[in-house]
């Protein structure tokens, strides 16, 4: 069975959609950059297949309910929940325009100006822990996706009201939250309203939420009046920012580009493996040599960039040593002909890998095909990393991500593709001349 982190998500999607089953397919209108090639996205324990748009079809999400033991109704609910997670992560619209399905994963409709990207990275999708969080994200998605300014405003306000259900406490929260909004368009609109002598909190409630929801009141919005469209459209950034803040504060989830998001730990697996005490001691430069440092029996290293990845498995930790604020981890293979070193920065909560010099290499035996194969593999892997890739360290036994680097971005330099090509050509020459396995 292929390990989840080594799955070829594009090839699997192409194969899966050819399977006969019981498919539920959602045609999607979205401003989320959609993958240009069919791919699997793993979310909530399911494999959602994202199919790109074309001149004849709009983007779609496909789910084989037969494979996961779901009903068609359950599948539609799960696709909408997936859409809410995407909309939240990207702060962009996701609207199902049509449902279809059957024994085959059929396409839907016609392309309507959607945005595209090469590969959709699901790393930043929120973990939806309960139905309250799912409902809040669903209301937020509806607000982002509606083509009606009035309905968008109302849906976003519903998300706020869902989180803050007590009217008095909600009013107090508004007054505290408004001055702390950092989104440029929201802050500018708040400044405009205050310059006109408006109590922004009361205004959003009376001339926004109530005016839209209750046509029997004195203050209403008229869908036939441009001035009402323009006013509500100008107010939308405030309500969206407030809804986002309410959800963030309550459920501890953040959109991908949120300024308020706490620094993401890139070494969460190592923190779990080694324990809080050891990590804190290392971060504060307290000697850890007397501590029992646990290590997995087998480790897989993955260099990934978008859909493309290379990996090396059956590695183990040869040594862990302490340096200021960090732990240096040295990996090797069974016969110890390979070395790969990286730093677990305990204070910064980062994994750092520099694929140069003594940090990575192999013992090359020019007469041995296996030795040359290993050298070629490690060079390909480090090259993938150098080309804006990231390095991932996986515990094979638990299937747990121990840590990963940020995408590699060299400063004042570019990867030398000519040198890499020359190295690979030379290794190919040695491989063809090798006499031993």
C-alpha positions in Angstrom: 0.0 0.0 0.0 1.4 3.4 -1.0 2.1 5.7 1.9 -0.3 8.7 1.9 2.5 11.2 1.6 4.0 9.4 -1.4 0.8 9.2 -3.5 0.9 10.5 -7.1 -2.3 12.6 -6.8 -2.5 13.4 -10.5 -2.0 9.9 -11.8 -4.5 8.5 -9.2 -7.1 11.0 -10.2 -6.8 10.1 -13.9 -7.2 6.4 -13.0 -10.0 6.9 -10.5 -12.4 8.9 -12.8 -12.3 5.9 -15.2 -13.7 3.6 -12.5 -17.4 2.7 -12.7 -19.0 3.4 -9.3 -21.6 5.7 -7.8 -20.4 9.2 -8.4 -21.6 12.6 -7.1 -20.2 15.5 -9.1 -20.5 19.2 -8.2 -20.0 21.8 -10.9 -18.2 24.7 -9.3 -18.2 28.5 -9.9 -15.2 29.8 -7.9 -12.5 32.5 -7.7 -10.1 30.0 -6.1 -7.2 29.3 -8.5 -8.2 25.9 -9.7 -5.7 23.2 -10.7 -5.1 22.9 -14.4 -4.6 19.2 -14.2 -6.9 16.7 -12.6 -5.8 15.8 -9.1 -6.9 14.2 -5.8 -7.2 16.3 -2.7 -7.3 14.4 0.6 -9.6 16.1 3.1 -11.7 14.8 6.0 -10.7 11.2 5.3 -11.9 11.3 1.7 -10.4 11.6 -1.8 -12.0 14.5 -3.6 -11.1 14.6 -7.3 -10.7 18.1 -8.7 -11.3 18.3 -12.4 -10.2 21.5 -14.3 -12.4 23.5 -16.5 -12.3 23.6 -20.3 -14.0 25.4 -23.1 -16.9 23.0 -22.6 -16.9 22.3 -18.9 -16.7 24.3 -15.6 -14.4 23.0 -12.8 -15.9 20.2 -10.8 -15.4 18.2 -7.6 -16.0 14.4 -8.0 -16.6 11.9 -5.2 -17.1 8.2 -5.6 -19.6 7.4 -2.8 -19.4 3.7 -3.4 -15.7 3.7 -2.5 -16.3 5.4 0.8 -19.7 3.9 1.8 -21.6 7.2 1.7 -25.0 8.0 0.4 -25.4 10.6 -2.3 -26.8 13.1 0.2 -23.9 12.5 2.5 -21.5 13.1 -0.4 -23.1 16.4 -1.3 -22.8 17.5 2.3 -19.1 16.5 2.4 -18.4 18.3 -0.9 -19.9 21.5 0.5 -17.9 21.1 3.7 -14.8 20.7 1.5 -15.8 23.8 -0.4 -16.2 25.8 2.8 -12.7 24.8 3.9 -11.3 25.9 0.6 -13.2 29.2 0.6 -12.0 29.8 4.2 -8.4 29.0 3.4 -8.2 31.1 0.3 -10.7 33.8 1.3 -12.4 33.4 -2.1 -15.7 32.2 -3.4 -16.8 28.6 -3.9 -20.4 28.0 -5.2 -21.9 24.7 -6.4 -23.8 25.7 -9.5 -25.1 22.2 -10.4 -25.1 18.7 -9.1 -24.9 15.6 -11.3 -23.5 12.1 -11.1 -24.2 8.5 -11.9 -22.1 5.5 -12.6 -19.4 7.7 -14.3 -17.7 10.9 -13.2 -19.3 13.1 -15.9 -18.3 16.7 -16.6 -20.5 19.7 -15.9 -21.5 22.7 -18.0 -19.2 25.3 -19.6 -16.2 27.3 -18.4 -17.2 30.7 -17.0 -14.0 32.6 -16.4 -12.5 30.8 -13.5 -9.0 31.3 -12.2 -6.5 28.4 -12.6 -3.2 27.3 -11.1 -0.9 24.3 -11.7 -1.5 22.5 -8.5 -3.8 23.0 -5.5 -1.8 22.6 -2.2 -4.1 21.3 0.5 -1.7 21.9 3.4 -3.5 25.0 4.6 -7.0 23.6 4.6 -8.4 24.0 8.1 -9.2 21.0 10.3 -12.9 21.2 11.0 -13.3 19.8 14.4 -17.1 20.0 15.0 -20.4 21.0 13.4 -20.3 24.5 14.9 -17.1 25.2 13.0 -18.5 23.6 9.9 -21.6 25.8 10.1 -19.6 29.0 10.6 -17.4 28.3 7.6 -20.4 27.4 5.5 -22.0 30.8 6.3 -18.7 32.5 5.5 -18.5 30.6 2.2 -22.0 31.7 1.2 -21.0 35.3 1.9 -18.0 35.1 -0.3 -19.7 33.3 -3.1 -23.0 35.2 -3.4 -23.3 37.4 -6.5 -25.8 39.6 -4.5 -24.2 42.2 -2.3 -27.2 42.1 0.0 -27.2 38.3 0.5 -23.4 38.3 0.9 -23.7 40.9 3.6 -26.4 39.0 5.4 -24.6 35.7 5.2 -21.4 37.2 6.7 -23.4 38.8 9.4 -25.1 35.4 10.1 -21.6 34.0 10.6 -20.8 36.6 13.2 -24.2 36.1 14.9 -23.7 32.3 14.9 -20.4 32.8 16.8 -21.7 35.6 19.1 -25.3 34.6 19.8 -25.9 36.8 22.8 -27.0 40.2 21.4 -25.5 42.3 24.2 -22.2 40.5 24.2 -22.1 40.7 20.4 -22.5 44.5 20.6 -19.6 44.7 23.0 -17.5 42.5 20.8 -18.2 44.7 17.8 -16.9 47.8 19.6 -13.7 46.0 20.6 -13.2 44.3 17.3 -13.7 47.2 14.9 -10.6 49.2 15.9 -8.4 46.1 15.5 -9.3 45.3 11.9 -6.1 45.5 9.8 -7.5 44.7 6.3 -6.9 47.8 4.2 -10.3 48.1 2.6 -12.1 47.5 5.9 -10.0 50.0 7.7 -10.5 52.7 5.0 -14.3 52.2 5.1 -14.4 52.4 8.9 -12.4 55.7 8.7 -14.8 57.1 6.0 -17.8 56.3 8.2 -16.3 57.7 11.4 -15.3 60.9 9.5 -19.0 61.3 8.8 -19.9 61.0 12.5 -21.3 57.5 12.2 -21.3 55.0 15.0 -20.0 52.1 12.8 -21.2 49.3 15.1 -24.8 50.7 15.2 -24.7 51.6 11.5 -23.8 48.0 10.4 -26.6 46.6 12.5 -29.4 49.2 11.7 -28.6 50.2 8.1 -26.9 47.0 7.1 -28.2 43.8 8.7 -31.6 44.9 9.7 -32.2 47.0 6.6 -31.5 44.0 4.4 -33.3 41.4 6.5 -36.5 43.3 7.5 -38.4 45.1 4.8 -41.1 46.2 7.3 -38.7 48.5 9.1 -38.3 52.2 8.4 -34.7 51.8 7.1 -34.5 49.3 4.2 -32.3 48.6 1.2 -33.9 48.8 -2.2 -32.4 46.4 -4.8 -33.5 48.8 -7.5 -31.4 51.6 -6.1 -27.8 51.9 -7.2 -27.0 54.0 -4.1 -27.9 51.0 -1.9 -25.9 48.6 -3.9 -22.8 50.9 -3.7 -23.2 51.5 0.0 -23.6 47.8 1.0 -20.7 46.9 -1.4 -18.5 49.5 0.3 -19.5 48.0 3.7 -18.8 44.4 2.7 -15.0 44.4 3.5 -15.9 45.4 7.1 -18.4 42.6 7.6 -16.1 40.1 6.0 -13.2 41.1 8.2 -15.4 40.9 11.3 -16.8 37.4 10.3 -13.2 36.2 9.7 -12.1 37.5 13.1 -15.1 36.0 14.9 -14.4 32.6 13.3 -10.7 32.8 13.9 -11.1 33.7 17.6 -13.7 31.0 18.3 -12.4 28.1 16.3 -8.6 28.8 16.0 -8.5 28.4 12.3 -7.0 31.0 9.9 -7.1 31.6 6.2 -3.9 30.8 4.3 -2.7 34.5 4.1 -4.1 35.7 7.4 -1.9 38.3 9.1 -3.3 37.3 12.5 -2.4 33.6 12.1 0.1 32.4 14.7 3.5 31.2 13.4 3.0 27.8 12.0 5.3 25.2 13.6 7.2 23.3 11.0 8.5 20.8 13.5 5.3 19.6 15.2 6.1 16.0 14.8 9.5 16.4 16.4 7.9 18.3 19.2 5.6 15.4 19.8 8.4 12.8 19.4 11.0 14.4 21.7 8.6 16.0 24.1 8.1 19.6 25.3 10.7 19.5 28.0 13.6 18.5 25.7 12.5 21.0 23.0 12.3 23.9 25.6 15.7 22.9 27.0 17.3 22.9 23.6 15.6 26.2 22.7 17.1 27.8 25.8 20.6 26.2 25.3 20.3 23.9 28.3 22.3 20.7 27.9 20.1 17.8 26.7 22.9 15.1 26.4 21.6 13.4 29.5 18.0 13.2 28.1 16.6 10.2 26.4 16.1 11.3 22.8 13.5 9.0 21.0 14.0 8.3 17.4 11.8 6.4 14.8 13.0 3.1 13.4 12.6 4.2 9.8 12.4 7.6 8.2 11.4 8.7 4.7 12.7 12.0 3.2 10.6 13.7 0.6 11.5 16.7 -1.6 8.3 18.1 -3.0 7.4 21.0 -5.3 3.7 21.1 -6.2 2.6 17.7 -7.6 6.2 16.6 -8.2 8.2 14.8 -5.5 11.2 12.5 -5.0 11.7 10.4 -1.9 14.3 8.2 -0.1 13.0 5.7 2.4 14.5 3.2 4.9 16.7 5.8 6.5 17.4 6.1 10.2 18.8 8.6 12.6 22.5 8.0 13.2 23.1 10.9 15.5 21.4 13.9 17.1 23.6 16.6 18.5 22.9 20.0 20.2 23.9 23.4 18.9 22.7 26.8 20.0 18.8 26.8 20.1 18.7 23.7 17.7 19.2 20.0 17.4 21.2 18.7 14.4 19.8 15.4 13.0 22.1 13.2 10.9 20.4 10.5 8.8 22.0 7.6 7.1 21.0 4.4 5.2 21.4 0.7 6.2 25.1 0.4 5.0 25.9 4.0 6.1 27.0 5.1 2.6 24.7 8.2 2.7 24.6 11.2 5.0 21.8 13.8 5.2 21.8 16.4 7.9 19.2 19.1 8.9 18.6 21.4 11.8 15.5 21.3 14.0 15.4 24.9 15.2 13.6 24.5 18.5 13.3 28.2 19.3 12.1 29.3 15.8 10.1 26.1 15.4 11.6 25.6 11.9 13.3 22.8 10.0 16.4 24.0 8.0 18.2 22.0 5.4 21.2 23.2 3.3 21.9 20.7 0.5 25.6 21.6 0.3 29.0 20.3 1.5 29.0 17.9 4.5 25.2 18.3 5.0 24.4 15.8 2.2 26.4 13.2 0.2 27.2 9.6 -0.5 30.2 7.4 -0.5 30.6 6.8 -4.3 32.1 3.5 -5.5 32.5 3.9 -9.2 32.4 0.2 -10.0 29.1 -0.3 -8.1 25.7 0.3 -9.9 23.9 0.5 -6.6 26.3 3.1 -5.3 26.0 5.2 -8.4 22.2 4.8 -8.3 22.2 6.2 -4.8 24.4 9.1 -5.8 22.0 9.9 -8.7 19.0 9.7 -6.4 20.3 12.0 -3.8 21.4 14.6 -6.4 17.9 14.5 -8.0 16.3 14.8 -4.6 18.4 17.8 -3.6 17.9 19.4 -7.0 14.1 19.1 -6.6 14.5 20.9 -3.2 16.7 23.6 -4.7 14.1 24.4 -7.3 11.8 26.1 -4.8 10.9 22.7 -3.2 10.5 21.8 0.4 12.0 18.9 2.4 9.7 16.7 4.5 10.7 14.2 7.2 8.3 11.4 7.8 8.1 8.7 10.5 7.4 5.6 8.5 6.0 3.5 11.4 3.4 6.1 12.4 2.9 7.8 9.1 3.5 11.1 10.9 5.1 14.2 9.5 8.0 15.1 11.8 8.8 18.3 10.2 9.2 20.2 6.9 11.2 23.1 5.6 9.8 26.3 4.1 10.0 26.3 0.3 13.7 26.8 -0.6 14.3 30.3 -1.9 18.0 31.1 -2.5 19.2 34.7 -1.9 21.2 36.5 -4.6 21.7 33.2 -6.5 20.0 30.7 -8.8 20.3 26.9 -8.9 23.0 26.0 -11.5 21.1 23.8 -13.9 24.1 23.4 -16.2 26.2 22.1 -13.3 23.4 19.7 -12.3 23.1 18.4 -15.8 26.9 17.8 -16.1 26.9 15.9 -12.8 24.0 13.7 -14.0 25.6 13.0 -17.4 28.8 12.0 -15.6 26.9 9.7 -13.3 25.1 8.1 -16.2 28.5 7.5 -17.9 29.8 5.8 -14.7 26.6 3.7 -14.4 27.0 2.4 -17.9 30.6 1.4 -17.2 30.0 -0.1 -13.8 30.8 -3.8 -13.4 29.3 -4.6 -10.0 25.7 -4.6 -8.7 
